[in-house]
Amino acid sequence: MSNEKKTKNVLNDLLSKIDKVALKKTSNRMMIALKIGNALKNSGLSQKEFAKRLHKSESEVSSWLSGDRNFTIDTLTEISLMLNISLLDTSMNNVCTLPSTVFLPIKDKGTNAEISMKSHWTCHLGYIDCKSKVQKVG
């Protein structure tokens, strides 16, 4: 068996034993570290200057770039603003969906009946979008 096949088999064995959640956490930390590193390179900022601007130590920034750091949302926000990059997807697309029932009064042969019409409300940042089978508002 070639060395390449042995290495591939060992890697596959290791990956099959790793907890999927732990693997995703590590992957996300590495991707964030990569984004920060690329943004620093593109901006021409040194790690030292970046740390100074964020009032952090150089060792903390180095820890960020190693991919070992578990960030707080506040820290990710500060980094994002400083480097003008997106590290968190906080878009409001379909954040909450609220089913609602709208009753429309209808007079039928002298009666005052109500017809139920189901609607679908989706909240977005800055506006509310109402979609229904019969009418659309917004």
Secondary structure, DSSP 8 states (H G I E B T S, - for coil): --HHHHHHHHHHHHHHHS-HHHHHHHHHHHHHHHHHHHHHHHHT--HHHHHHHTT--HHHHHHHHHT-----HHHHHHHHHHHT---S----TTSEEEEEEEEEEEEETTEEEEEEEEEEEEEETTEEEEEESS-EE-
